Amino acid sequence: MRHPAGYVKQQQKIFDAWGQVPIGTPVIVKKDDGTEIETTTRSEAEMLSGHTAVIWLTGIVGCYALERVRKI
């Protein structure tokens, strides 16, 4: 899959801005249907396949893009 020009750089900026957030940090995630839920992190942030900044969250199957997650 090819990403638009600048996508990886944008994702790296999001990843860098997230910083070293500890596991268990309270967050709000915007789900696919637009609803927001409160949960906690269950991993540190990572760059998925070297192109998308993601994090794994408690009670949610799969990871979410960091651009859809905010710290409380």
ChimeraX commands (.cxc) that place a marker at each C-alpha (Angstrom):
marker #1 position 0.00,0.00,0.00 radius 0.5
marker #1 position 1.35,3.38,-0.95 radius 0.5
marker #1 position 0.77,6.39,1.25 radius 0.5
marker #1 position 0.44,10.02,0.11 radius 0.5
marker #1 position 3.62,12.09,0.01 radius 0.5
marker #1 position 4.58,13.24,3.50 radius 0.5
marker #1 position 2.40,10.66,5.27 radius 0.5
marker #1 position 5.25,8.85,7.02 radius 0.5
marker #1 position 6.81,12.15,8.14 radius 0.5
marker #1 position 3.44,13.28,9.53 radius 0.5
marker #1 position 3.05,9.98,11.39 radius 0.5
marker #1 position 6.58,10.26,12.78 radius 0.5
marker #1 position 5.73,13.73,14.14 radius 0.5
marker #1 position 2.61,12.33,15.82 radius 0.5
marker #1 position 4.67,9.50,17.30 radius 0.5
marker #1 position 7.38,11.88,18.54 radius 0.5
marker #1 position 4.81,14.24,20.09 radius 0.5
marker #1 position 3.20,11.34,21.97 radius 0.5
marker #1 position 6.46,10.73,23.84 radius 0.5
marker #1 position 7.10,8.06,26.44 radius 0.5
marker #1 position 3.57,7.67,27.80 radius 0.5
marker #1 position 3.47,4.90,30.40 radius 0.5
marker #1 position 1.29,1.83,30.00 radius 0.5
marker #1 position -1.96,2.35,31.89 radius 0.5
marker #1 position -2.34,6.04,30.94 radius 0.5
marker #1 position -6.02,7.13,30.71 radius 0.5
marker #1 position -6.99,8.16,27.17 radius 0.5
marker #1 position -9.99,8.87,24.98 radius 0.5
marker #1 position -10.18,7.14,21.60 radius 0.5
marker #1 position -12.35,8.14,18.67 radius 0.5
marker #1 position -13.77,4.92,17.23 radius 0.5
marker #1 position -14.60,4.19,13.59 radius 0.5
marker #1 position -18.23,5.21,14.07 radius 0.5
marker #1 position -17.22,8.58,15.56 radius 0.5
marker #1 position -18.08,7.75,19.15 radius 0.5
marker #1 position -15.48,8.40,21.81 radius 0.5
marker #1 position -14.70,6.06,24.68 radius 0.5
marker #1 position -12.46,6.31,27.70 radius 0.5
marker #1 position -9.89,3.55,28.15 radius 0.5
marker #1 position -6.21,3.10,29.05 radius 0.5
marker #1 position -3.08,2.31,27.10 radius 0.5
marker #1 position -1.84,-1.28,27.22 radius 0.5
marker #1 position 1.35,-0.70,25.23 radius 0.5
marker #1 position 3.79,2.02,24.38 radius 0.5
marker #1 position 3.25,3.79,21.07 radius 0.5
marker #1 position 4.92,2.23,18.02 radius 0.5
marker #1 position 5.32,2.76,14.31 radius 0.5
marker #1 position 3.30,-0.03,12.69 radius 0.5
marker #1 position 5.21,-1.45,9.73 radius 0.5
marker #1 position 7.34,1.70,9.75 radius 0.5
marker #1 position 4.57,3.98,8.49 radius 0.5
marker #1 position 1.68,4.50,10.97 radius 0.5
marker #1 position 1.87,5.64,14.61 radius 0.5
marker #1 position -0.35,3.34,16.70 radius 0.5
marker #1 position -1.09,2.22,20.24 radius 0.5
marker #1 position -2.86,-0.76,21.80 radius 0.5
marker #1 position -5.73,0.02,24.19 radius 0.5
marker #1 position -7.46,-1.86,27.01 radius 0.5
marker #1 position -10.78,-3.44,25.99 radius 0.5
marker #1 position -10.23,-2.83,22.28 radius 0.5
marker #1 position -9.19,-5.51,19.81 radius 0.5
marker #1 position -6.43,-4.32,17.54 radius 0.5
marker #1 position -4.47,-1.10,17.66 radius 0.5
marker #1 position -5.60,2.46,16.95 radius 0.5
marker #1 position -3.83,5.23,15.09 radius 0.5
marker #1 position -2.39,7.72,17.56 radius 0.5
marker #1 position -4.06,10.56,15.66 radius 0.5
marker #1 position -7.38,9.20,17.03 radius 0.5
marker #1 position -6.22,8.91,20.65 radius 0.5
marker #1 position -5.73,11.70,23.18 radius 0.5
marker #1 position -4.44,11.66,26.74 radius 0.5
marker #1 position -6.92,12.66,29.44 radius 0.5
marker link #1:1,2 radius 0.2
marker link #1:2,3 radius 0.2
marker link #1:3,4 radius 0.2
marker link #1:4,5 radius 0.2
marker link #1:5,6 radius 0.2
marker link #1:6,7 radius 0.2
marker link #1:7,8 radius 0.2
marker link #1:8,9 radius 0.2
marker link #1:9,10 radius 0.2
marker link #1:10,11 radius 0.2
marker link #1:11,12 radius 0.2
marker link #1:12,13 radius 0.2
marker link #1:13,14 radius 0.2
marker link #1:14,15 radius 0.2
marker link #1:15,16 radius 0.2
marker link #1:16,17 radius 0.2
marker link #1:17,18 radius 0.2
marker link #1:18,19 radius 0.2
marker link #1:19,20 radius 0.2
marker link #1:20,21 radius 0.2
marker link #1:21,22 radius 0.2
marker link #1:22,23 radius 0.2
marker link #1:23,24 radius 0.2
marker link #1:24,25 radius 0.2
marker link #1:25,26 radius 0.2
marker link #1:26,27 radius 0.2
marker link #1:27,28 radius 0.2
marker link #1:28,29 radius 0.2
marker link #1:29,30 radius 0.2
marker link #1:30,31 radius 0.2
marker link #1:31,32 radius 0.2
marker link #1:32,33 radius 0.2
marker link #1:33,34 radius 0.2
marker link #1:34,35 radius 0.2
marker link #1:35,36 radius 0.2
marker link #1:36,37 radius 0.2
marker link #1:37,38 radius 0.2
marker link #1:38,39 radius 0.2
marker link #1:39,40 radius 0.2
marker link #1:40,41 radius 0.2
marker link #1:41,42 radius 0.2
marker link #1:42,43 radius 0.2
marker link #1:43,44 radius 0.2
marker link #1:44,45 radius 0.2
marker link #1:45,46 radius 0.2
marker link #1:46,47 radius 0.2
marker link #1:47,48 radius 0.2
marker link #1:48,49 radius 0.2
marker link #1:49,50 radius 0.2
marker link #1:50,51 radius 0.2
marker link #1:51,52 radius 0.2
marker link #1:52,53 radius 0.2
marker link #1:53,54 radius 0.2
marker link #1:54,55 radius 0.2
marker link #1:55,56 radius 0.2
marker link #1:56,57 radius 0.2
marker link #1:57,58 radius 0.2
marker link #1:58,59 radius 0.2
marker link #1:59,60 radius 0.2
marker link #1:60,61 radius 0.2
marker link #1:61,62 radius 0.2
marker link #1:62,63 radius 0.2
marker link #1:63,64 radius 0.2
marker link #1:64,65 radius 0.2
marker link #1:65,66 radius 0.2
marker link #1:66,67 radius 0.2
marker link #1:67,68 radius 0.2
marker link #1:68,69 radius 0.2
marker link #1:69,70 radius 0.2
marker link #1:70,71 radius 0.2
marker link #1:71,72 radius 0.2
view
